[in-house]
Amino acid sequence: MSAVLPRHKLWLERDGRIALSDYRVRLLELVAERGSLAAAAEAMGLSYRRAWGKIKELESNLGVRLVASEVGGAGGGHTRLTPLGEAFVAAYRRFQQRVETAVGEAFAAELEPVLGACLADA
Amino acid sequence: MSAVLPRHKLWLERDGRIALSDYRVRLLELVAERGSLAAAAEAMGLSYRRAWGKIKELESNLGVRLVASEVGGAGGGHTRLTPLGEAFVAAYRRFQQRVETAVGEAFAAELEPVLGACLADA
């Protein structure tokens, strides 16, 4: 029989509204990587309008500017993360990594012994 | 402005199917507390049939008997957890508690400093 594995989902809330999540952090990372909200939206299969709406919603829920746009120029506009946006993305990824490690450790400490006993009984 | 708070959801999977979750553990705990699947189902607003189906599904996914029923007697049948069922519920609760503590600590270590910087800037 295949292994039983722990799964988890993480997010941040303010007043019951999502202030940051894995999905939204990925969108911000793509903005940083591609330098363009249009390219980030496309990579996630979102419309530009919807991606923009998500970022504006996050900024409103967190109370900070996460992205900055520069219009014009030969190649069209560019969007980048603000220094605070970059700090948030990095901090969220570290938060996520710590929790991931803790979930694995807690599972190994608490549930694996019981699962082992079951397999021994089976 | 109110606080930004970390939220999480935990569960166990085997082959992409849910092997245990907060909701299902609550159902098992209610069986243990009330000594009856009918009473446990009622407390969770589930039909008896649906509660029974959930428990059978968990037993099948985990490969262990979690509950045992005794039929008949003056007061009707009773359902209790097996020793392994009890061990699973207790181990899952300890797993959950460890993760909850870790989420709080990881949030305080990684995200609160950035959130504090934002409020200072606002």
gemmi code that builds the backbone of each chain (N, CA, C; Angstrom):
import gemmi

chains = {
    "A": [
        ("MET", (0.847, -1.196, 0.000), (0.000, 0.000, 0.000), (0.885, 1.250, 0.000)),
        ("SER", (0.467, 2.274, -0.703), (1.278, 3.492, -0.782), (1.215, 4.255, 0.540)),
        ("ALA", (2.111, 5.233, 0.650), (2.271, 5.941, 1.930), (1.134, 6.918, 2.204)),
        ("VAL", (0.831, 7.092, 3.476), (-0.040, 8.184, 3.934), (0.860, 9.412, 4.100)),
        ("LEU", (0.455, 10.528, 3.526), (1.299, 11.727, 3.548), (0.556, 12.924, 4.129)),
        ("PRO", (1.276, 13.792, 4.836), (0.635, 14.998, 5.363), (0.504, 16.055, 4.265)),
        ("ARG", (-0.597, 16.764, 4.257), (-0.795, 17.877, 3.322), (-1.225, 19.110, 4.116)),
        ("HIS", (-0.879, 20.292, 3.590), (-1.333, 21.499, 4.271), (-1.495, 22.642, 3.288)),
        ("LYS", (-2.252, 23.606, 3.731), (-2.492, 24.812, 2.966), (-2.299, 25.990, 3.910)),
        ("LEU", (-1.648, 27.020, 3.426), (-1.358, 28.193, 4.256), (-1.869, 29.459, 3.595)),
        ("TRP", (-2.295, 30.406, 4.391), (-2.605, 31.731, 3.858), (-2.618, 32.744, 5.010)),
        ("LEU", (-2.706, 34.014, 4.665), (-2.837, 35.071, 5.687), (-4.185, 35.749, 5.499)),
        ("GLU", (-4.789, 36.132, 6.600), (-6.079, 36.822, 6.541), (-6.039, 38.130, 7.316)),
        ("ARG", (-6.825, 39.082, 6.865), (-7.114, 40.277, 7.665), (-8.620, 40.495, 7.590)),
        ("ASP", (-9.262, 40.513, 8.737), (-10.734, 40.672, 8.792), (-11.458, 39.647, 7.915)),
        ("GLY", (-10.976, 38.415, 7.937), (-11.655, 37.351, 7.189), (-11.389, 37.379, 5.686)),
        ("ARG", (-10.573, 38.330, 5.227), (-10.239, 38.394, 3.792), (-8.813, 37.913, 3.581)),
        ("ILE", (-8.569, 37.278, 2.452), (-7.234, 36.755, 2.182), (-6.261, 37.904, 1.944)),
        ("ALA", (-5.199, 37.935, 2.762), (-4.204, 38.990, 2.636), (-2.958, 38.497, 1.890)),
        ("LEU", (-2.752, 37.188, 1.856), (-1.669, 36.583, 1.072), (-1.859, 35.070, 1.063)),
        ("SER", (-1.524, 34.438, -0.048), (-1.656, 32.978, -0.168), (-0.587, 32.475, -1.131)),
        ("ASP", (-0.414, 31.163, -1.178), (0.585, 30.567, -2.071), (0.364, 31.032, -3.513)),
        ("TYR", (-0.882, 31.010, -3.924), (-1.257, 31.368, -5.283), (-0.910, 32.835, -5.584)),
        ("ARG", (-1.256, 33.696, -4.642), (-1.023, 35.137, -4.838), (0.475, 35.477, -4.783)),
        ("VAL", (1.207, 34.763, -3.931), (2.656, 34.976, -3.885), (3.294, 34.556, -5.208)),
        ("ARG", (2.771, 33.480, -5.783), (3.289, 33.026, -7.082), (3.077, 34.106, -8.155)),
        ("LEU", (1.926, 34.737, -8.123), (1.652, 35.824, -9.069), (2.658, 36.966, -8.880)),
        ("LEU", (2.917, 37.327, -7.640), (3.889, 38.400, -7.370), (5.294, 37.992, -7.820)),
        ("GLU", (5.660, 36.741, -7.588), (6.981, 36.265, -8.026), (7.111, 36.338, -9.542)),
        ("LEU", (6.038, 36.002, -10.230), (6.080, 36.051, -11.694), (6.207, 37.491, -12.194)),
        ("VAL", (5.564, 38.422, -11.510), (5.734, 39.844, -11.853), (7.214, 40.216, -11.720)),
        ("ALA", (7.829, 39.778, -10.612), (9.249, 40.092, -10.376), (10.131, 39.459, -11.445)),
        ("GLU", (9.844, 38.195, -11.789), (10.668, 37.473, -12.762), (10.555, 38.045, -14.173)),
        ("ARG", (9.317, 38.397, -14.562), (9.085, 38.792, -15.961), (9.067, 40.301, -16.172)),
        ("GLY", (8.964, 41.046, -15.067), (8.963, 42.506, -15.193), (7.704, 43.046, -15.847)),
        ("SER", (6.646, 42.233, -15.849), (5.431, 42.637, -16.555), (4.233, 41.910, -15.970)),
        ("LEU", (3.200, 42.658, -15.659), (1.992, 42.029, -15.120), (1.289, 41.212, -16.196)),
        ("ALA", (1.342, 41.698, -17.451), (0.701, 40.954, -18.553), (1.335, 39.576, -18.704)),
        ("ALA", (2.666, 39.517, -18.638), (3.377, 38.237, -18.785), (3.102, 37.337, -17.586)),
        ("ALA", (3.057, 37.921, -16.380), (2.778, 37.139, -15.169), (1.365, 36.552, -15.239)),
        ("ALA", (0.404, 37.364, -15.659), (-0.984, 36.914, -15.769), (-1.073, 35.771, -16.773)),
        ("GLU", (-0.409, 35.929, -17.898), (-0.448, 34.904, -18.948), (0.135, 33.577, -18.429)),
        ("ALA", (1.234, 33.671, -17.687), (1.883, 32.466, -17.164), (0.972, 31.717, -16.195)),
        ("MET", (0.053, 32.440, -15.543), (-0.859, 31.792, -14.602), (-2.224, 31.510, -15.222)),
        ("GLY", (-2.368, 31.816, -16.502), (-3.658, 31.569, -17.162), (-4.758, 32.509, -16.686)),
        ("LEU", (-4.358, 33.705, -16.225), (-5.342, 34.703, -15.782), (-5.438, 35.804, -16.824)),
        ("SER", (-6.588, 36.466, -16.874), (-6.657, 37.665, -17.706), (-5.872, 38.771, -16.991)),
        ("TYR", (-5.392, 39.738, -17.762), (-4.664, 40.878, -17.191), (-5.523, 41.580, -16.142)),
        ("ARG", (-6.784, 41.746, -16.496), (-7.721, 42.444, -15.623), (-7.878, 41.733, -14.282)),
        ("ARG", (-7.960, 40.400, -14.339), (-8.147, 39.615, -13.127), (-6.871, 39.624, -12.266)),
        ("ALA", (-5.715, 39.524, -12.925), (-4.443, 39.554, -12.193), (-4.270, 40.917, -11.509)),
        ("TRP", (-4.584, 41.970, -12.221), (-4.496, 43.317, -11.674), (-5.436, 43.468, -10.472)),
        ("GLY", (-6.641, 42.945, -10.613), (-7.623, 43.000, -9.532), (-7.137, 42.282, -8.288)),
        ("LYS", (-6.497, 41.130, -8.479), (-5.982, 40.357, -7.334), (-4.900, 41.136, -6.594)),
        ("ILE", (-4.025, 41.777, -7.368), (-2.933, 42.520, -6.736), (-3.471, 43.756, -6.001)),
        ("LYS", (-4.416, 44.434, -6.616), (-5.006, 45.617, -5.965), (-5.737, 45.215, -4.682)),
        ("GLU", (-6.382, 44.032, -4.713), (-7.099, 43.529, -3.537), (-6.107, 43.220, -2.396)),
        ("LEU", (-4.984, 42.586, -2.763), (-3.953, 42.292, -1.759), (-3.407, 43.583, -1.153)),
        ("GLU", (-3.128, 44.560, -2.010), (-2.585, 45.831, -1.524), (-3.565, 46.500, -0.572)),
        ("SER", (-4.840, 46.405, -0.922), (-5.854, 47.010, -0.070), (-5.958, 46.258, 1.260)),
        ("ASN", (-5.933, 44.908, 1.207), (-6.051, 44.115, 2.439), (-4.827, 44.249, 3.343)),
        ("LEU", (-3.641, 44.382, 2.720), (-2.421, 44.513, 3.524), (-2.129, 45.968, 3.890)),
        ("GLY", (-2.699, 46.871, 3.123), (-2.441, 48.293, 3.385), (-1.080, 48.762, 2.902)),
        ("VAL", (-0.523, 48.094, 1.877), (0.778, 48.498, 1.329), (0.787, 48.396, -0.193)),
        ("ARG", (1.666, 49.169, -0.825), (1.900, 49.045, -2.272), (2.866, 47.886, -2.499)),
        ("LEU", (2.461, 46.913, -3.289), (3.298, 45.741, -3.572), (3.980, 45.847, -4.929)),
        ("VAL", (3.325, 46.521, -5.883), (3.900, 46.641, -7.228), (3.942, 48.106, -7.658)),
        ("ALA", (4.846, 48.395, -8.586), (4.957, 49.735, -9.166), (5.035, 49.580, -10.679)),
        ("SER", (4.337, 50.433, -11.401), (4.324, 50.337, -12.864), (4.983, 51.556, -13.484)),
        ("GLU", (5.695, 51.303, -14.568), (6.268, 52.394, -15.362), (5.622, 52.312, -16.728)),
        ("VAL", (4.966, 53.371, -17.138), (4.290, 53.341, -18.439), (5.213, 53.836, -19.550)),
        ("GLY", (4.841, 53.483, -20.783), (5.542, 54.024, -21.951), (6.873, 53.363, -22.249)),
        ("GLY", (7.674, 53.991, -23.090), (8.938, 53.426, -23.562), (8.693, 52.570, -24.790)),
        ("ALA", (9.784, 52.202, -25.452), (9.669, 51.460, -26.717), (9.008, 50.106, -26.528)),
        ("GLY", (9.328, 49.420, -25.432), (8.792, 48.065, -25.220), (7.479, 48.032, -24.471)),
        ("GLY", (6.830, 49.177, -24.297), (5.588, 49.198, -23.524), (5.889, 49.319, -22.045)),
        ("GLY", (4.860, 49.231, -21.210), (5.014, 49.435, -19.763), (5.666, 48.253, -19.079)),
        ("HIS", (6.224, 48.503, -17.898), (6.813, 47.457, -17.078), (6.216, 47.536, -15.685)),
        ("THR", (6.115, 46.389, -15.028), (5.676, 46.365, -13.632), (6.717, 45.608, -12.836)),
        ("ARG", (7.073, 46.143, -11.694), (8.032, 45.470, -10.816), (7.466, 45.487, -9.402)),
        ("LEU", (8.080, 44.702, -8.519), (7.677, 44.746, -7.115), (8.330, 45.948, -6.438)),
        ("THR", (7.629, 46.538, -5.499), (8.233, 47.574, -4.656), (9.191, 46.875, -3.681)),
        ("PRO", (10.077, 47.611, -3.024), (10.936, 46.962, -2.008), (10.101, 46.228, -0.947)),
        ("LEU", (8.983, 46.811, -0.527), (8.139, 46.118, 0.452), (7.488, 44.879, -0.152)),
        ("GLY", (7.108, 44.959, -1.417), (6.555, 43.790, -2.103), (7.570, 42.656, -2.132)),
        ("GLU", (8.819, 43.004, -2.447), (9.890, 41.992, -2.460), (10.101, 41.408, -1.062)),
        ("ALA", (10.083, 42.272, -0.059), (10.284, 41.810, 1.322), (9.153, 40.864, 1.738)),
        ("PHE", (7.922, 41.180, 1.340), (6.776, 40.332, 1.667), (6.872, 38.967, 1.024)),
        ("VAL", (7.199, 38.950, -0.258), (7.298, 37.680, -0.978), (8.372, 36.807, -0.342)),
        ("ALA", (9.524, 37.394, -0.054), (10.628, 36.622, 0.538), (10.241, 36.120, 1.933)),
        ("ALA", (9.588, 36.990, 2.725), (9.208, 36.603, 4.087), (8.144, 35.498, 4.048)),
        ("TYR", (7.216, 35.600, 3.117), (6.169, 34.580, 3.009), (6.781, 33.237, 2.619)),
        ("ARG", (7.739, 33.258, 1.705), (8.395, 32.011, 1.298), (9.162, 31.384, 2.456)),
        ("ARG", (9.802, 32.212, 3.291), (10.504, 31.659, 4.460), (9.498, 31.093, 5.471)),
        ("PHE", (8.405, 31.805, 5.665), (7.310, 31.346, 6.542), (6.805, 29.975, 6.077)),
        ("GLN", (6.542, 29.881, 4.769), (6.057, 28.651, 4.152), (7.057, 27.502, 4.341)),
        ("GLN", (8.333, 27.790, 4.149), (9.358, 26.765, 4.259), (9.465, 26.243, 5.690)),
        ("ARG", (9.385, 27.155, 6.649), (9.431, 26.744, 8.061), (8.240, 25.849, 8.383)),
        ("VAL", (7.064, 26.227, 7.900), (5.860, 25.432, 8.211), (5.959, 24.069, 7.530)),
        ("GLU", (6.430, 24.045, 6.308), (6.593, 22.777, 5.589), (7.495, 21.814, 6.369)),
        ("THR", (8.607, 22.329, 6.841), (9.526, 21.511, 7.649), (8.833, 21.021, 8.924)),
        ("ALA", (8.111, 21.921, 9.575), (7.438, 21.568, 10.835), (6.354, 20.511, 10.608)),
        ("VAL", (5.636, 20.597, 9.498), (4.585, 19.602, 9.199), (5.237, 18.225, 9.042)),
        ("GLY", (6.339, 18.164, 8.307), (7.036, 16.885, 8.119), (7.542, 16.314, 9.435)),
        ("GLU", (8.094, 17.185, 10.282), (8.626, 16.729, 11.568), (7.513, 16.261, 12.499)),
        ("ALA", (6.418, 17.017, 12.536), (5.289, 16.662, 13.418), (4.650, 15.354, 12.952)),
        ("PHE", (4.561, 15.167, 11.647), (4.003, 13.924, 11.101), (4.897, 12.744, 11.486)),
        ("ALA", (6.203, 12.908, 11.316), (7.147, 11.826, 11.649), (7.096, 11.500, 13.142)),
        ("ALA", (6.961, 12.526, 13.968), (6.979, 12.309, 15.415), (5.676, 11.701, 15.926)),
        ("GLU", (4.542, 12.149, 15.400), (3.257, 11.765, 15.990), (2.509, 10.684, 15.208)),
        ("LEU", (2.471, 10.793, 13.905), (1.608, 9.886, 13.148), (2.312, 8.667, 12.579)),
        ("GLU", (3.571, 8.815, 12.213), (4.261, 7.641, 11.656), (4.312, 6.458, 12.626)),
        ("PRO", (4.525, 6.680, 13.920), (4.526, 5.522, 14.832), (3.181, 4.786, 14.831)),
        ("VAL", (2.082, 5.530, 14.777), (0.753, 4.894, 14.784), (0.507, 4.190, 13.449)),
        ("LEU", (0.888, 4.827, 12.359), (0.723, 4.193, 11.043), (1.576, 2.928, 10.959)),
        ("GLY", (2.766, 2.970, 11.541), (3.637, 1.790, 11.570), (2.984, 0.640, 12.327)),
        ("ALA", (2.322, 0.969, 13.447), (1.642, -0.058, 14.250), (0.507, -0.699, 13.452)),
        ("CYS", (-0.182, 0.115, 12.636), (-1.294, -0.412, 11.829), (-0.782, -1.390, 10.790)),
        ("LEU", (0.301, -1.006, 10.116), (0.834, -1.885, 9.073), (1.321, -3.190, 9.698)),
        ("ALA", (1.872, -3.088, 10.918), (2.333, -4.295, 11.607), (1.154, -5.217, 11.938)),
        ("ASP", (-0.002, -4.603, 12.234), (-1.196, -5.384, 12.567), (-1.858, -5.990, 11.336)),
        ("ALA", (-1.653, -5.354, 10.195), (-2.420, -5.748, 8.997), (-1.967, -7.116, 8.459)),
    ],
    "B": [
        ("MET", (-6.030, 49.657, 12.023), (-6.302, 48.482, 11.168), (-6.127, 47.197, 11.976)),
        ("SER", (-6.964, 46.222, 11.725), (-6.886, 44.973, 12.482), (-5.677, 44.151, 12.025)),
        ("ALA", (-5.369, 43.133, 12.796), (-4.150, 42.358, 12.567), (-4.251, 41.425, 11.363)),
        ("VAL", (-3.128, 41.219, 10.707), (-2.986, 40.158, 9.702), (-2.652, 38.877, 10.476)),
        ("LEU", (-3.374, 37.793, 10.201), (-3.184, 36.543, 10.949), (-2.902, 35.373, 10.025)),
        ("PRO", (-2.068, 34.433, 10.479), (-1.814, 33.239, 9.665), (-2.959, 32.244, 9.817)),
        ("ARG", (-3.306, 31.594, 8.730), (-4.322, 30.537, 8.747), (-3.743, 29.305, 8.066)),
        ("HIS", (-4.215, 28.136, 8.481), (-3.757, 26.923, 7.805), (-4.812, 25.839, 7.877)),
        ("LYS", (-4.660, 24.900, 6.987), (-5.534, 23.737, 6.931), (-4.623, 22.517, 6.804)),
        ("LEU", (-4.969, 21.463, 7.509), (-4.154, 20.242, 7.515), (-4.994, 19.040, 7.149)),
        ("TRP", (-4.389, 18.075, 6.488), (-5.055, 16.797, 6.280), (-4.019, 15.743, 5.910)),
        ("LEU", (-4.449, 14.492, 5.859), (-3.577, 13.405, 5.408), (-4.161, 12.824, 4.135)),
        ("GLU", (-3.288, 12.413, 3.233), (-3.743, 11.800, 1.985), (-3.056, 10.456, 1.757)),
        ("ARG", (-3.750, 9.572, 1.086), (-3.112, 8.371, 0.534), (-3.623, 8.242, -0.900)),
        ("ASP", (-2.705, 8.188, -1.848), (-3.071, 8.115, -3.273), (-4.058, 9.216, -3.674)),
        ("GLY", (-3.849, 10.422, -3.169), (-4.697, 11.550, -3.549), (-6.067, 11.561, -2.889)),
        ("ARG", (-6.329, 10.585, -2.020), (-7.614, 10.569, -1.315), (-7.400, 10.966, 0.139)),
        ("ILE", (-8.379, 11.644, 0.717), (-8.232, 12.114, 2.099), (-8.244, 10.928, 3.050)),
        ("ALA", (-7.172, 10.791, 3.840), (-7.069, 9.698, 4.798), (-7.418, 10.162, 6.209)),
        ("LEU", (-7.327, 11.458, 6.467), (-7.758, 12.019, 7.758), (-7.737, 13.534, 7.630)),
        ("SER", (-8.682, 14.204, 8.290), (-8.763, 15.667, 8.257), (-9.368, 16.137, 9.571)),
        ("ASP", (-9.287, 17.449, 9.804), (-9.841, 18.017, 11.040), (-11.316, 17.625, 11.197)),
        ("TYR", (-12.037, 17.735, 10.113), (-13.477, 17.454, 10.127), (-13.743, 15.992, 10.477)),
        ("ARG", (-12.989, 15.100, 9.862), (-13.189, 13.660, 10.084), (-12.742, 13.246, 11.488)),
        ("VAL", (-11.688, 13.881, 11.972), (-11.248, 13.589, 13.344), (-12.320, 14.038, 14.337)),
        ("ARG", (-12.960, 15.159, 14.043), (-14.039, 15.636, 14.928), (-15.176, 14.605, 14.972)),
        ("LEU", (-15.508, 14.042, 13.830), (-16.557, 13.005, 13.788), (-16.156, 11.804, 14.656)),
        ("LEU", (-14.922, 11.366, 14.541), (-14.448, 10.237, 15.356), (-14.463, 10.583, 16.848)),
        ("GLU", (-14.074, 11.800, 17.178), (-14.102, 12.223, 18.590), (-15.523, 12.209, 19.139)),
        ("LEU", (-16.457, 12.631, 18.311), (-17.863, 12.644, 18.762), (-18.379, 11.221, 18.954)),
        ("VAL", (-17.950, 10.296, 18.111), (-18.315, 8.884, 18.306), (-17.790, 8.426, 19.671)),
        ("ALA", (-16.546, 8.770, 19.983), (-15.951, 8.363, 21.266), (-16.695, 8.993, 22.450)),
        ("GLU", (-17.036, 10.284, 22.303), (-17.696, 10.999, 23.403), (-19.111, 10.493, 23.653)),
        ("ARG", (-19.834, 10.214, 22.569), (-21.263, 9.901, 22.713), (-21.552, 8.410, 22.682)),
        ("GLY", (-20.569, 7.609, 22.258), (-20.772, 6.159, 22.216), (-21.785, 5.725, 21.177)),
        ("SER", (-22.025, 6.590, 20.197), (-23.062, 6.291, 19.204), (-22.782, 7.057, 17.917)),
        ("LEU", (-22.832, 6.367, 16.808), (-22.619, 7.044, 15.523), (-23.797, 7.946, 15.192)),
        ("ALA", (-25.013, 7.505, 15.568), (-26.199, 8.325, 15.293), (-26.095, 9.674, 16.012)),
        ("ALA", (-25.663, 9.644, 17.274), (-25.531, 10.885, 18.051), (-24.403, 11.754, 17.494)),
        ("ALA", (-23.302, 11.120, 17.084), (-22.178, 11.869, 16.506), (-22.591, 12.539, 15.200)),
        ("ALA", (-23.310, 11.790, 14.361), (-23.776, 12.338, 13.079), (-24.694, 13.535, 13.323)),
        ("GLU", (-25.610, 13.382, 14.266), (-26.563, 14.456, 14.564), (-25.824, 15.712, 15.039)),
        ("ALA", (-24.825, 15.518, 15.890), (-24.068, 16.661, 16.425), (-23.350, 17.420, 15.308)),
        ("MET", (-23.025, 16.733, 14.199), (-22.341, 17.401, 13.094), (-23.288, 17.780, 11.955)),
        ("GLY", (-24.592, 17.548, 12.161), (-25.562, 17.898, 11.118), (-25.463, 16.998, 9.894)),
        ("LEU", (-24.985, 15.767, 10.089), (-24.877, 14.795, 8.989), (-25.971, 13.739, 9.143)),
        ("SER", (-26.380, 13.133, 8.038), (-27.252, 11.967, 8.144), (-26.408, 10.800, 8.662)),
        ("TYR", (-27.075, 9.829, 9.282), (-26.394, 8.644, 9.783), (-25.650, 7.955, 8.644)),
        ("ARG", (-26.347, 7.851, 7.519), (-25.785, 7.181, 6.355), (-24.502, 7.853, 5.854)),
        ("ARG", (-24.526, 9.173, 5.854), (-23.373, 9.919, 5.367), (-22.196, 9.808, 6.346)),
        ("ALA", (-22.505, 9.873, 7.641), (-21.453, 9.747, 8.657), (-20.816, 8.352, 8.573)),
        ("TRP", (-21.653, 7.351, 8.440), (-21.175, 5.970, 8.313), (-20.284, 5.825, 7.077)),
        ("GLY", (-20.737, 6.402, 5.970), (-19.963, 6.349, 4.727), (-18.597, 7.001, 4.887)),
        ("LYS", (-18.535, 8.136, 5.591), (-17.263, 8.829, 5.795), (-16.295, 7.958, 6.595)),
        ("ILE", (-16.815, 7.313, 7.618), (-15.949, 6.484, 8.458), (-15.467, 5.249, 7.687)),
        ("LYS", (-16.350, 4.639, 6.937), (-15.936, 3.468, 6.130), (-14.886, 3.862, 5.102)),
        ("GLU", (-15.044, 5.068, 4.522), (-14.086, 5.573, 3.536), (-12.713, 5.790, 4.190)),
        ("LEU", (-12.706, 6.362, 5.387), (-11.441, 6.557, 6.110), (-10.788, 5.214, 6.404)),
        ("GLU", (-11.582, 4.255, 6.878), (-11.031, 2.936, 7.205), (-10.419, 2.291, 5.970)),
        ("SER", (-11.105, 2.454, 4.849), (-10.605, 1.884, 3.606), (-9.316, 2.589, 3.165)),
        ("ASN", (-9.280, 3.925, 3.265), (-8.088, 4.670, 2.835), (-6.895, 4.434, 3.761)),
        ("LEU", (-7.168, 4.268, 5.056), (-6.070, 4.030, 6.001), (-5.725, 2.550, 6.111)),
        ("GLY", (-6.670, 1.706, 5.742), (-6.428, 0.266, 5.857), (-6.539, -0.269, 7.281)),
        ("VAL", (-7.323, 0.427, 8.127), (-7.512, -0.033, 9.516), (-8.968, 0.139, 9.964)),
        ("ARG", (-9.380, -0.660, 10.944), (-10.686, -0.473, 11.587), (-10.566, 0.635, 12.615)),
        ("LEU", (-11.399, 1.656, 12.462), (-11.359, 2.786, 13.404), (-12.470, 2.700, 14.445)),
        ("VAL", (-13.608, 2.103, 14.061), (-14.750, 2.007, 14.985), (-15.223, 0.561, 15.081)),
        ("ALA", (-15.871, 0.254, 16.201), (-16.480, -1.068, 16.404), (-17.889, -0.855, 16.915)),
        ("SER", (-18.830, -1.635, 16.390), (-20.229, -1.477, 16.795), (-20.697, -2.702, 17.558)),
        ("GLU", (-21.533, -2.447, 18.560), (-22.200, -3.546, 19.275), (-23.680, -3.376, 19.031)),
        ("VAL", (-24.304, -4.378, 18.461), (-25.738, -4.258, 18.152), (-26.566, -4.753, 19.339)),
        ("GLY", (-27.854, -4.346, 19.342), (-28.830, -4.869, 20.310), (-28.683, -4.302, 21.700)),
        ("GLY", (-29.306, -4.936, 22.696), (-29.365, -4.447, 24.072), (-30.550, -3.526, 24.233)),
        ("ALA", (-30.869, -3.221, 25.494), (-32.069, -2.427, 25.779), (-32.000, -1.039, 25.146)),
        ("GLY", (-30.822, -0.412, 25.161), (-30.701, 0.965, 24.658), (-30.353, 1.047, 23.183)),
        ("GLY", (-30.434, -0.064, 22.464), (-30.048, -0.049, 21.058), (-28.549, -0.223, 20.917)),
        ("GLY", (-28.029, -0.086, 19.669), (-26.609, -0.345, 19.424), (-25.712, 0.769, 19.916)),
        ("HIS", (-24.448, 0.427, 20.086), (-23.446, 1.417, 20.465), (-22.283, 1.323, 19.502)),
        ("THR", (-21.615, 2.437, 19.289), (-20.396, 2.439, 18.480), (-19.301, 3.103, 19.297)),
        ("ARG", (-18.137, 2.506, 19.288), (-16.995, 3.091, 19.998), (-15.784, 3.054, 19.066)),
        ("LEU", (-14.729, 3.751, 19.443), (-13.494, 3.680, 18.657), (-12.730, 2.412, 19.046)),
        ("THR", (-12.056, 1.829, 18.085), (-11.131, 0.731, 18.384), (-9.891, 1.339, 19.066)),
        ("PRO", (-9.051, 0.536, 19.695), (-7.802, 1.081, 20.267), (-6.977, 1.819, 19.205)),
        ("LEU", (-6.908, 1.291, 17.984), (-6.166, 1.992, 16.921), (-6.859, 3.289, 16.527)),
        ("GLY", (-8.202, 3.271, 16.523), (-8.971, 4.491, 16.249), (-8.642, 5.571, 17.271)),
        ("GLU", (-8.606, 5.167, 18.537), (-8.263, 6.116, 19.613), (-6.832, 6.637, 19.442)),
        ("ALA", (-5.926, 5.741, 19.096), (-4.523, 6.139, 18.924), (-4.378, 7.126, 17.764)),
        ("PHE", (-5.119, 6.888, 16.680), (-5.080, 7.791, 15.527), (-5.603, 9.176, 15.862)),
        ("VAL", (-6.727, 9.213, 16.539), (-7.319, 10.509, 16.884), (-6.362, 11.291, 17.783)),
        ("ALA", (-5.801, 10.625, 18.775), (-4.886, 11.308, 19.700), (-3.628, 11.772, 18.964)),
        ("ALA", (-3.097, 10.917, 18.091), (-1.872, 11.272, 17.358), (-2.138, 12.431, 16.401)),
        ("TYR", (-3.299, 12.429, 15.759), (-3.637, 13.511, 14.822), (-3.768, 14.842, 15.576)),
        ("ARG", (-4.368, 14.793, 16.760), (-4.514, 16.015, 17.558), (-3.154, 16.557, 18.005)),
        ("ARG", (-2.233, 15.668, 18.334), (-0.885, 16.129, 18.715), (-0.165, 16.711, 17.490)),
        ("PHE", (-0.318, 16.056, 16.353), (0.236, 16.531, 15.069), (-0.273, 17.949, 14.784)),
        ("GLN", (-1.586, 18.092, 14.897), (-2.244, 19.375, 14.648), (-1.729, 20.468, 15.605)),
        ("GLN", (-1.570, 20.117, 16.858), (-1.125, 21.071, 17.868), (0.310, 21.531, 17.593)),
        ("ARG", (1.156, 20.582, 17.217), (2.541, 20.938, 16.880), (2.585, 21.880, 15.685)),
        ("VAL", (1.759, 21.594, 14.671), (1.768, 22.444, 13.474), (1.226, 23.827, 13.813)),
        ("GLU", (0.184, 23.867, 14.612), (-0.393, 25.155, 15.014), (0.659, 26.032, 15.717)),
        ("THR", (1.397, 25.444, 16.612), (2.461, 26.169, 17.307), (3.520, 26.647, 16.311)),
        ("ALA", (3.904, 25.759, 15.388), (4.938, 26.097, 14.409), (4.487, 27.228, 13.484)),
        ("VAL", (3.217, 27.228, 13.090), (2.699, 28.290, 12.214), (2.796, 29.635, 12.939)),
        ("GLY", (2.410, 29.665, 14.197), (2.491, 30.903, 14.987), (3.929, 31.395, 15.123)),
        ("GLU", (4.835, 30.469, 15.386), (6.245, 30.844, 15.558), (6.860, 31.322, 14.235)),
        ("ALA", (6.543, 30.625, 13.153), (7.094, 30.996, 11.840), (6.553, 32.360, 11.403)),
        ("PHE", (5.286, 32.610, 11.691), (4.679, 33.904, 11.361), (5.364, 35.020, 12.153)),
        ("ALA", (5.544, 34.790, 13.457), (6.178, 35.800, 14.313), (7.614, 36.070, 13.860)),
        ("ALA", (8.317, 35.009, 13.447), (9.728, 35.164, 13.077), (9.898, 35.823, 11.722)),
        ("GLU", (9.050, 35.457, 10.753), (9.289, 35.890, 9.366), (8.394, 37.044, 8.914)),
        ("LEU", (7.116, 36.986, 9.239), (6.204, 37.969, 8.650), (5.932, 39.179, 9.544)),
        ("GLU", (5.915, 38.972, 10.856), (5.623, 40.129, 11.717), (6.636, 41.261, 11.552)),
        ("PRO", (7.932, 40.969, 11.381), (8.879, 42.084, 11.181), (8.550, 42.893, 9.918)),
        ("VAL", (8.134, 42.219, 8.846), (7.810, 42.933, 7.595), (6.501, 43.702, 7.757)),
        ("LEU", (5.530, 43.085, 8.404), (4.256, 43.783, 8.627), (4.481, 45.000, 9.521)),
        ("GLY", (5.365, 44.867, 10.488), (5.680, 45.987, 11.371), (6.310, 47.136, 10.589)),
        ("ALA", (7.180, 46.812, 9.638), (7.831, 47.832, 8.804), (6.803, 48.563, 7.956)),
        ("CYS", (5.769, 47.822, 7.488), (4.731, 48.450, 6.670), (3.943, 49.441, 7.467)),
        ("LEU", (3.549, 49.041, 8.684), (2.745, 49.927, 9.511), (3.554, 51.177, 9.863)),
        ("ALA", (4.868, 50.992, 10.059), (5.723, 52.141, 10.363), (5.773, 53.109, 9.177)),
        ("ASP", (5.705, 52.550, 7.965), (5.747, 53.380, 6.749), (4.420, 54.077, 6.468)),
        ("ALA", (3.313, 53.477, 6.964), (1.975, 53.969, 6.569), (1.647, 55.320, 7.222)),
    ],
}
model = gemmi.Model(1)
for chain_id, residues in chains.items():
    chain = gemmi.Chain(chain_id)
    for i, (resn, *xyz) in enumerate(residues, 1):
        res = gemmi.Residue()
        res.name, res.seqid = resn, gemmi.SeqId(i, " ")
        for name, pos in zip(("N", "CA", "C"), xyz):
            atom = gemmi.Atom()
            atom.name, atom.element = name, gemmi.Element(name[0])
            atom.pos, atom.b_iso = gemmi.Position(*pos), 0.0
            res.add_atom(atom)
        chain.add_residue(res)
    model.add_chain(chain)
structure = gemmi.Structure()
structure.add_model(model)
structure.setup_entities()
